[in-house]
Amino acid sequence: MRKTPLCTAAAAALLTLASASVANAGTPSGPYAMFKYCPYTDPAVGSCVINTTNSGSLTIGSTTMPIDKPIVLQGGIETIGASPLYDAVGAPTLKSPAAKVPGGLLGIVNPAPDWPGPLWTAFWALVATVNDVNATIEPVQQIQTNFGNALFPPSDGSDPTVARLAVRVHLQNPFLGDKCYIGSAQNPVVLKLQTGTTAPPLPNLPISGNPGTATTVWTDEPNFIGYLQIDGTTLVDNSFAVPAASGCGNIALGLPILTPILDALVSGAVNLKVGLPAVAGKNTAIMTGNASIAASAYVLDSER
C-alpha cells in the first residue's frame, strides 16, 4: 500500500483499464473479494464502488439520530464522474441497519388529551413494553454519484454533490404499524452529500465535509493494477427539506375508529413531536467513513 497524489491514484486505479481476460463465471477473489456484489459483468459498469459510513448523525426536525452502525452503499458506476449507481447484485445497494430513535415511542409521539380512550390506553400499554422505535433509511430512486467530486471538490461553483440519495425513513414500532414513513416515493427526503462546504438557508450555518486520504492499493505493482482506497471521508448536507410522516398507526390494534382517523391522529402526533414537515435549513446529515473503488475489469479478472 502506498500513498500517492490523488490524480496519480485515480488514474492508476481507475482510468487506465487493462484488457480483461474472458473468465468463467465465478467469485472475485483476493483483495477484490469485497466487490463480489458489484454488477461488474455489465458492460456499462466501468468501476465498482463500496462506501461504508461508520459514524455521523441524521437530524430531521427536532430529532437527531446518531449513526452507530455501518451503512453500506455499493454497486457499479460508469465513471468516477457523474454516473448513476448501478444496483448491487445479491445484496442491498443501500444497506442501512435499523437505528434506535432517541427516546423511543415517547420521543416521537406526543399523545393529545383528547385521543380516544382505546388509542390512549394502547399507547401507554406499548410504551410500557415496547418503547423502542427503529428508523431505517430506504432508497426510493436510483442513486446518482460523482466520486470525482469527493476526490477533487469543485471550486468553480459547479454542483459539488458526491452522492444524491432520494430516500424515505421507515419508523417501526408495534404502535406505529408497518407503514409509518417520513417521506415517500412521491415526496422523498433528498440528500445531496458533498465533501466541501455547504451553503444552507438559515437557521443552519455552513458546515464542511472532508475528502479524506486517497491511497492506491497495488495488487500487481509491476503492471500497475490496483484499487483506490479513500479513508476518513466526511459527506455532509444541511440544505435539504424533510416532509411530514404518514401512514402511522397500527390498524391491527382493533380500535373502534376508522383507519383514516387513526392515521391522522398518530401521524399528526409524530409530526408534532419530531417537528415535521421541516423546511430546508433545519435538517442535517453528517456521514463519515471510507470508500473503495476498483476497475470492473480487475474485479472480473480476479474471479476464481
C-alpha positions as CSV (number, residue, x, y, z in Angstrom):
1,M,0.0,0.0,0.0
2,R,1.4,3.4,-1.0
3,K,0.0,6.9,-0.6
4,T,0.1,8.8,-4.0
5,P,-1.2,12.1,-5.2
6,L,-4.9,12.0,-5.9
7,C,-4.5,12.5,-9.7
8,T,-2.0,9.6,-9.9
9,A,-4.0,7.3,-7.7
10,A,-7.2,7.9,-9.6
11,A,-5.5,7.4,-12.9
12,A,-3.7,4.3,-11.9
13,A,-6.6,2.6,-10.2
14,L,-9.5,3.7,-12.3
15,L,-8.7,5.4,-15.6
16,T,-6.0,3.0,-17.0
17,L,-8.0,-0.1,-17.6
18,A,-6.2,-3.3,-18.5
19,S,-7.7,-5.7,-21.1
20,A,-9.8,-8.1,-19.2
21,S,-9.4,-11.8,-20.0
22,V,-12.5,-13.8,-20.7
23,A,-13.3,-15.6,-17.4
24,N,-15.8,-18.2,-16.4
25,A,-18.5,-17.1,-14.0
26,G,-17.1,-17.2,-10.5
27,T,-16.5,-15.1,-7.5
28,P,-14.0,-12.2,-7.2
29,S,-11.0,-13.2,-5.1
30,G,-8.1,-11.8,-3.1
31,P,-8.3,-8.0,-2.5
32,Y,-11.2,-7.8,-5.0
33,A,-13.4,-10.1,-3.0
34,M,-15.1,-7.1,-1.3
35,F,-16.6,-6.2,-4.7
36,K,-18.4,-9.5,-5.2
37,Y,-21.8,-7.8,-5.2
38,C,-20.8,-5.3,-7.9
39,P,-22.5,-5.8,-11.3
40,Y,-19.0,-5.9,-12.8
41,T,-20.1,-8.0,-15.8
42,D,-22.5,-5.3,-17.0
43,P,-20.7,-3.6,-20.0
44,A,-21.9,-0.2,-18.8
45,V,-20.1,-0.5,-15.5
46,G,-16.6,0.8,-15.6
47,S,-15.8,0.6,-11.8
48,C,-17.1,-1.0,-8.7
49,V,-17.7,1.0,-5.5
50,I,-18.2,0.3,-1.8
51,N,-18.8,3.2,0.6
52,T,-19.2,2.5,4.3
53,T,-20.4,5.1,6.7
54,N,-19.2,4.2,10.2
55,S,-20.3,7.3,12.2
56,G,-22.2,10.6,12.0
57,S,-25.7,11.7,12.5
58,L,-29.0,12.5,10.8
59,T,-31.1,15.4,12.2
60,I,-34.6,15.7,11.0
61,G,-36.7,18.5,12.5
62,S,-36.1,18.4,16.2
63,T,-34.8,14.8,16.4
64,T,-31.1,13.7,15.9
65,M,-30.4,10.1,15.3
66,P,-26.7,9.0,15.7
67,I,-25.2,6.7,13.1
68,D,-23.6,4.0,15.2
69,K,-24.0,1.0,12.8
70,P,-22.3,0.8,9.4
71,I,-24.3,2.0,6.4
72,V,-23.1,0.3,3.3
73,L,-23.6,1.8,-0.2
74,Q,-22.3,-0.4,-3.0
75,G,-22.8,-1.1,-6.7
76,G,-21.2,-0.1,-10.0
77,I,-20.6,3.2,-11.8
78,E,-19.9,4.1,-15.3
79,T,-17.1,6.6,-14.4
80,I,-15.8,8.4,-11.4
81,G,-17.6,11.5,-12.8
82,A,-21.3,11.9,-13.0
83,S,-22.9,8.5,-13.1
84,P,-25.9,6.6,-11.8
85,L,-25.1,3.9,-9.3
86,Y,-26.0,0.5,-10.8
87,D,-27.6,-1.8,-8.2
88,A,-25.6,-4.4,-6.3
89,V,-26.3,-8.0,-7.3
90,G,-27.2,-10.4,-4.5
91,A,-27.1,-7.7,-1.8
92,P,-28.8,-4.4,-1.0
93,T,-27.4,-1.4,-2.9
94,L,-28.0,0.6,0.3
95,K,-27.8,-1.5,3.5
96,S,-29.0,0.7,6.3
97,P,-29.4,-1.2,9.6
98,A,-32.2,-0.1,11.8
99,A,-31.2,2.7,14.2
100,K,-32.9,3.4,17.5
101,V,-34.6,6.7,17.7
102,P,-33.6,8.5,20.9
103,G,-36.4,8.5,23.4
104,G,-38.3,5.7,21.6
105,L,-42.0,6.0,21.3
106,L,-42.2,8.7,23.9
107,G,-39.6,10.6,22.0
108,I,-41.5,10.8,18.7
109,V,-45.2,10.8,19.8
110,N,-46.9,13.4,21.8
111,P,-50.4,11.9,22.6
112,A,-53.1,14.6,22.9
113,P,-55.5,14.6,25.9
114,D,-58.5,14.2,23.5
115,W,-57.3,11.0,21.9
116,P,-60.0,8.3,22.0
117,G,-59.7,6.1,25.2
118,P,-58.7,2.9,23.4
119,L,-55.9,4.7,21.5
120,W,-54.6,6.4,24.7
121,T,-54.7,3.0,26.5
122,A,-52.9,1.2,23.7
123,F,-50.2,3.9,23.5
124,W,-49.3,3.7,27.2
125,A,-49.5,-0.1,27.2
126,L,-47.0,-0.3,24.4
127,V,-44.7,2.3,25.9
128,A,-44.5,0.1,29.0
129,T,-43.5,-2.9,27.0
130,V,-42.0,-1.9,23.6
131,N,-40.9,1.7,23.7
132,D,-38.1,1.3,21.2
133,V,-38.6,2.8,17.7
134,N,-36.3,1.8,14.9
135,A,-35.6,4.0,11.9
136,T,-34.4,2.6,8.6
137,I,-33.3,4.6,5.6
138,E,-34.8,3.2,2.3
139,P,-33.9,4.5,-1.2
140,V,-36.9,5.3,-3.4
141,Q,-35.0,6.4,-6.6
142,Q,-31.8,5.3,-8.3
143,I,-28.8,6.9,-6.5
144,Q,-26.7,9.3,-8.5
145,T,-23.0,9.7,-7.9
146,N,-19.9,11.8,-8.8
147,F,-17.0,10.4,-6.9
148,G,-14.7,12.8,-8.7
149,N,-16.2,15.5,-6.6
150,A,-15.2,13.5,-3.5
151,L,-11.6,13.4,-4.6
152,F,-11.5,16.9,-6.1
153,P,-14.2,19.2,-4.6
154,P,-15.0,21.7,-7.3
155,S,-14.0,25.3,-6.7
156,D,-15.7,26.8,-9.7
157,G,-19.2,27.0,-8.3
158,S,-20.4,23.8,-10.1
159,D,-22.5,21.2,-8.4
160,P,-20.4,19.6,-5.6
161,T,-22.7,16.6,-5.0
162,V,-20.9,13.3,-4.5
163,A,-24.0,11.3,-3.9
164,R,-27.6,12.2,-4.4
165,L,-29.9,9.9,-2.4
166,A,-33.7,10.2,-2.5
167,V,-34.9,8.2,0.5
168,R,-37.7,7.7,3.0
169,V,-37.3,6.9,6.7
170,H,-39.2,3.9,7.9
171,L,-40.3,4.2,11.6
172,Q,-41.1,0.9,13.2
173,N,-42.9,0.1,16.5
174,P,-46.0,-2.0,17.1
175,F,-48.0,1.1,17.9
176,L,-46.9,2.8,14.7
177,G,-47.6,-0.2,12.5
178,D,-45.5,-1.2,9.4
179,K,-46.4,1.7,7.1
180,C,-45.2,4.7,9.1
181,Y,-42.8,6.7,6.9
182,I,-41.2,10.1,6.8
183,G,-41.1,10.9,3.2
184,S,-42.4,8.7,0.3
185,A,-41.5,7.7,-3.3
186,Q,-43.5,10.7,-4.5
187,N,-42.2,13.1,-1.9
188,P,-38.8,11.8,-0.7
189,V,-36.1,13.2,1.5
190,V,-33.4,14.2,-1.0
191,L,-29.8,14.3,0.3
192,K,-27.1,15.9,-1.8
193,L,-24.0,14.8,0.1
194,Q,-20.6,16.6,-0.5
195,T,-17.1,16.8,0.9
196,G,-16.9,20.6,0.5
197,T,-18.6,23.4,2.4
198,T,-22.4,23.8,2.4
199,A,-24.4,27.0,1.8
200,P,-27.7,26.3,3.7
201,P,-30.6,28.6,4.4
202,L,-30.9,29.9,7.9
203,P,-31.1,28.9,10.7
204,N,-28.4,26.3,9.7
205,L,-24.9,27.6,9.2
206,P,-22.3,26.3,6.7
207,I,-20.6,23.0,7.6
208,S,-17.7,21.3,5.8
209,G,-17.0,17.8,4.8
210,N,-13.7,16.1,4.3
211,P,-12.3,14.5,1.1
212,G,-10.3,12.1,3.3
213,T,-7.0,10.5,2.3
214,A,-6.6,8.6,-1.0
215,T,-4.3,5.6,-1.2
216,T,-3.6,3.3,-4.1
217,V,-3.6,-0.3,-3.0
218,W,-1.4,-2.1,-5.5
219,T,-2.4,-5.7,-6.2
220,D,0.1,-6.2,-9.1
221,E,2.6,-3.3,-8.9
222,P,4.7,-4.3,-11.9
223,N,1.6,-4.0,-14.1
224,F,0.2,-1.0,-12.1
225,I,-3.0,-2.9,-11.2
226,G,-4.8,-1.8,-8.0
227,Y,-7.8,-0.1,-6.5
228,L,-8.4,3.2,-4.8
229,Q,-8.9,3.4,-1.1
230,I,-10.3,6.6,0.4
231,D,-10.3,6.8,4.2
232,G,-11.6,9.5,6.6
233,T,-14.2,10.9,4.2
234,T,-17.0,13.0,5.6
235,L,-20.0,13.7,3.5
236,V,-22.4,16.5,4.6
237,D,-25.7,18.1,3.7
238,N,-27.7,20.6,5.7
239,S,-29.8,22.2,3.0
240,F,-32.5,19.6,2.5
241,A,-36.1,19.6,3.5
242,V,-38.0,16.8,5.2
243,P,-41.7,16.1,4.5
244,A,-44.3,15.0,7.1
245,A,-44.7,11.5,8.4
246,S,-47.7,9.5,7.2
247,G,-49.2,6.0,7.4
248,C,-48.6,5.8,11.2
249,G,-51.0,3.9,13.4
250,N,-51.4,0.1,13.7
251,I,-54.7,-0.9,12.2
252,A,-54.3,-4.3,13.9
253,L,-55.0,-2.8,17.3
254,G,-58.7,-3.5,16.9
255,L,-59.6,0.1,17.8
256,P,-63.2,1.1,17.2
257,I,-62.2,4.1,15.0
258,L,-61.7,4.4,11.2
259,T,-58.2,3.9,9.8
260,P,-58.0,7.4,8.3
261,I,-58.8,8.9,11.7
262,L,-56.2,6.7,13.4
263,D,-53.6,7.7,10.7
264,A,-54.4,11.4,11.2
265,L,-54.1,11.2,15.0
266,V,-50.9,9.2,15.2
267,S,-49.1,10.7,12.2
268,G,-50.1,14.1,13.4
269,A,-48.6,13.3,16.9
270,V,-45.4,12.1,15.3
271,N,-45.1,15.2,13.2
272,L,-45.8,17.5,16.1
273,K,-43.2,15.8,18.3
274,V,-40.5,15.5,15.6
275,G,-41.1,18.9,14.1
276,L,-42.3,17.9,10.7
277,P,-42.5,18.9,8.0
278,A,-39.1,20.6,8.4
279,V,-38.1,23.2,5.8
280,A,-34.6,23.3,4.4
281,G,-32.2,24.8,6.9
282,K,-33.5,22.7,9.9
283,N,-32.0,19.4,8.9
284,T,-28.5,18.0,8.8
285,A,-26.8,14.8,7.6
286,I,-23.2,14.1,8.5
287,M,-21.7,10.8,7.3
288,T,-18.1,9.7,8.0
289,G,-16.4,6.6,6.6
290,N,-14.4,5.2,3.8
291,A,-14.7,4.1,0.2
292,S,-13.1,1.6,-2.1
293,I,-13.2,1.9,-5.9
294,A,-11.8,-0.6,-8.4
295,A,-12.0,-1.0,-12.2
296,S,-14.6,-3.6,-13.0
297,A,-12.1,-5.3,-15.4
298,Y,-9.8,-6.0,-12.5
299,V,-12.6,-7.4,-10.4
300,L,-13.6,-9.7,-13.3
301,D,-10.0,-10.9,-13.8
302,S,-9.9,-11.9,-10.1
303,E,-12.7,-14.4,-10.5
304,R,-12.0,-18.0,-9.4
